[in-house]
């Protein structure tokens, strides 16, 4: 058949071994368990999909990302896979039957000797394939893990996304096994922070980024290999007059004269400190910012 799919490899192509399959958004604790189980059978290749299927099939319902693709690949490799095969999800690919997916991708392309997936894994046209189908028609050893049973808690990218957007950053950190991360270029803002003694890096983010709810957070800012403890603000700066879009700003604690403009920044969220508040002027805002920074120093010091 004409191949209605394209795969790009990251890391040396690995075939003839164990395969894990999924979107793996976030590479969370459950995904890490799937990889560990698969590694019991030898070298592992992770087959993932990009963009998210919903972006092609139902764009209005497409979820935001927990990790951009490059970082997802990095985290998969850090979690123990030998290589990552990124399959381009297209309308044409979505119409591939479950059996063709098994024959053309799992067998012919990956030469899989075993498969490990989450128990809710679906594949093929209109998601007609599932774990039972894989077991019956692939002729390959298949393990479907019920992550809630294995880990003793419900875990999914959807749950983590909801925790982040509700400001429950500590829950997300536990389920991800690391702080939630945003990546973007440092852009010019209103430069008000610099004027009041707290120069912040204003981060430009993709519309697909999963941004925590408005508030003040403690975490880290990393630029060009330099990682600093940081106080992070998300919101519209309501204390100051004027309308503005939501901004993500990170202040590298106790750092001065940093020139970060146009550089790529990584912002990691460790703890939520408080909600965004509209203060009655600059003095009470500065007093609270001093408290926020001291709390951020304390938390990131440990």
C-alpha positions, 0 to 999 in steps of 0.5 A: 500500500502507499504509505499514508504516514511519515516518521522522523527518528530521534536517536539512532533508529531502533527496530526489532525490540520493545515498543511503547506507543502514545502521545506521551504529553508531559512524559508523566509518572504513568508514561515513565512506568510504561517505559520501565515495564517495556525496558524489561524486554530490552531496548525500547523505541517510543512511537509518538504522534505530532501534532496531537490528533485532535488538532487535525480531527477536532481543532476546537477541542485540541488540548494545550501542550504540557511540553513542546515536541523537542522537550517531549523527545528529550524527556522520553530519552531521559526516561530510558527509551533508546530512540523516538519515532515521531509519526506525523499525524495527518488526515490521511493517516487518521484513516488508516485501519487498525490492521494496516497500522499493525502491519505497516507501522508496528510490524514492517516499520518498527519490527516490534517484538513486544508492545507496552501501552496504557490500557486506554490506548486506541488507534486506527480509523475512528479509534477502532483499535484497542488493547484487545485488538492488538492482542488478538490480531498483532501476533505480538506480546502486548501489555496494557497497563492500567495506570490508576491501578499500578500507581494507586492514583488517577494520572493522565495528561488531562488531569495534570493540565487541569491542575496547572490551569487551576494553579495546583502546581504542586500536584502537577509537579508530583504527577510529572515528577518534575516542575511544569516547564514553559519555554519561550523567547524573552521579549520587551515589555513595559520595563516597569519591573526594571524601574522599581528594582525587580527586572523581569524577563517577559516570556513570549509563549506559544498559544498551545502552552499550558499556562498556570492560572494568574498568581505569583509562583516560586521556581527557576529561570534558565537562560543559556545554561544559567539557572537562577531561583526566580519569582514568577508572576502571571497576570495582567498587572492590575495594580497599574492603569491600562489594559494588557494581555496576560503576561508571564514574567520571571525575576531571577532573584538577586540578579542585576544587569542581565541582558536576556532579550531575544534569548530562549528562556525556560521557566519552571514552576515549583510552588504557588505563593499567592493569587494576583492582587490589585494593590492600592498603589506602588508601596504596598505592591513593593512590600508584598514583592519583597515578601514574595521574593523572600519566600521564593528564596526559601523554597528554592534554597531547599 
